[in-house]
Amino acid sequence: MKIIIVILSLVCFILICYLTFIKKQIRNITRELKSNRQDSYNKQIRIQLFDRDLTDLTKECNYNLDYQTDCKRKSQHQEQLTKQSISDIAHDLRTPLTVIKGNLQLIQHQNTLGEKELGYLQICAAKAEELKSMVDEFFELSLLESDTSTPELTSVNITSLLLNTILEYESLIREHNLTPSLTLPEKTLMVQGNVQMLERILGNLLGNIFKYASEEFSVTLKEDSKYCIIEFANPITDIPTIDVTHLFERTYMADSARNKPGTGLGLYIVKLLAEKQDAEVSAQIRKSQLIITIKLNKTMENKEFFRN
């Protein structure tokens, strides 16, 4: 009887050990699957305990990992081909559009056109300009998305850059019958950024103002303990049509009927350019105003800023 008890005890002990090892291997498989998801499925799962069912399970997991890796590689390749195609098409369209714009401008200066013909010509010239702007945006987007290099960041006088940008767009501000309100701090603010990218961000944000603002808009530059903050604000009337959670997505347009010209890429490009400089961009609606905010990392100690 004692021998039977001993044998049963030994069998139970062996089974308990075996089950413990099985659970350990299952936990290992779970852990490796989680790790693989974070490492883009670049590892194979291995087990230390020989068990046919566990071995079959591991094989199937590895087959699925290989399949996911292959799908991801094909997807990335196809995405790269699509981006390259967009870039090539945009590049090919830029030259004939430039020629068309130039010829239309030459014709506009001819004195042989009647008032009706001149009106048609001006419409064609405006549409050609819109089309060229859209092509330029697609071309710029393809370059930004395919460029994985880190931009060179320097200390930039954002106060001066903002003022110069507003002055450069003065004629367009007047053309759109807008009254700007500019609020600056008492000292010059310096940020860590790339001048060309910052100029493009400010230009795109002003371009968004021109499309959707009426009568007035405001630009505010301020700081907190860590950031220099720029706020672009303009009154809006049709608040329900604007979804600020999607405002920076590719091709999102508040004007869903697309009655206004554009591709909807302007704010998406702003987001990409901001991320490349470790900056933050956001939007909110407050007191019937759309406010777009960009936060830039401060650099050196700011100096007193004297305005004439």
Residue pairs with C-beta under 8 A, 6 or more apart in sequence:
21 49
22 49
22 51
22 54
24 49
25 47
25 48
25 49
25 51
25 54
26 54
28 47
28 48
29 45
29 47
29 54
29 57
29 58
29 61
32 43
32 45
32 46
33 45
33 61
35 43
36 42
36 43
36 45
36 65
40 69
40 72
41 65
41 68
41 69
41 72
42 69
43 65
44 62
44 65
45 58
45 61
45 62
45 65
46 58
47 54
47 55
47 58
80 146
83 142
83 145
83 146
84 142
84 146
86 138
86 141
86 142
87 139
87 142
87 143
87 146
89 138
90 135
90 136
90 138
90 139
90 142
91 139
93 135
94 132
94 135
94 136
94 139
97 128
97 131
97 132
97 135
98 132
100 128
101 125
101 128
101 129
101 132
104 121
104 124
104 125
104 128
105 125
107 113
107 121
108 118
108 121
108 122
108 125
113 121
130 261
130 262
133 261
133 262
134 261
134 262
134 263
137 263
137 265
137 266
137 269
138 263
138 265
140 269
141 265
141 268
141 269
141 272
144 269
144 272
144 273
144 276
145 272
150 276
151 194
151 197
151 276
151 277
152 194
153 192
153 193
153 194
153 277
154 192
154 193
154 194
154 195
155 190
155 191
155 192
155 299
155 300
156 190
156 191
156 192
156 193
156 194
156 195
156 198
157 188
157 189
157 190
158 189
158 190
158 191
158 193
158 198
158 221
158 228
158 230
158 296
159 184
159 185
159 188
159 189
159 221
159 305
160 188
161 195
161 198
161 199
161 202
162 184
162 202
162 219
162 221
162 230
163 182
163 184
165 199
165 202
165 203
165 206
166 173
166 180
166 182
166 206
166 219
169 203
169 206
172 206
172 210
173 180
176 210
176 213
177 215
178 209
178 210
178 213
178 214
178 215
178 216
178 217
179 215
179 216
179 217
180 216
180 217
180 218
180 219
181 216
181 217
181 218
181 219
182 218
182 219
182 220
183 218
183 219
183 220
183 221
183 222
184 221
184 305
184 307
185 221
185 222
185 223
185 302
185 305
186 304
186 305
187 302
187 303
187 304
187 305
188 302
188 303
188 304
188 305
189 221
189 223
189 228
189 298
189 302
189 305
190 228
190 298
190 299
190 300
190 302
191 198
191 228
191 296
191 297
191 298
191 299
192 277
192 278
192 296
192 297
192 298
192 299
193 277
193 279
193 296
193 297
194 276
194 277
197 273
197 276
197 277
198 277
198 296
200 269
200 273
201 270
201 273
201 274
201 294
202 230
204 266
204 267
204 269
204 270
205 232
205 270
205 292
205 294
206 232
207 266
208 232
208 266
208 267
208 292
209 217
209 232
209 234
211 260
211 261
211 262
212 234
212 236
212 254
212 255
212 260
212 290
213 234
213 235
214 234
214 235
215 235
216 234
216 235
217 232
217 233
217 234
218 231
218 232
218 233
218 234
219 230
219 231
219 232
219 233
220 229
220 230
220 231
220 233
221 228
221 229
221 230
222 228
222 229
222 231
223 229
223 298
223 302
226 297
226 298
227 280
227 295
227 296
227 297
227 298
228 295
228 296
228 297
228 298
229 293
229 294
229 295
229 296
230 293
230 294
230 296
231 291
231 292
231 293
232 291
232 292
232 293
233 289
233 290
233 291
233 292
234 289
234 290
235 288
235 289
236 242
236 285
236 288
236 289
236 290
237 288
239 285
239 288
241 254
241 255
241 256
242 254
242 285
242 290
243 252
243 254
244 283
244 284
244 285
244 290
246 252
247 254
247 267
247 283
247 292
248 267
248 268
248 270
248 271
248 281
248 283
249 268
250 264
250 265
250 268
251 263
251 264
251 265
251 268
252 264
252 267
252 268
253 260
253 262
253 264
267 292
270 281
270 294
271 281
274 280
274 281
274 294
277 296
277 297
278 297
279 294
279 295
279 296
279 297
280 294
280 295
281 292
281 293
281 294
281 295
282 292
282 293
283 290
283 291
283 292
283 293
284 290
284 291
284 293
285 291
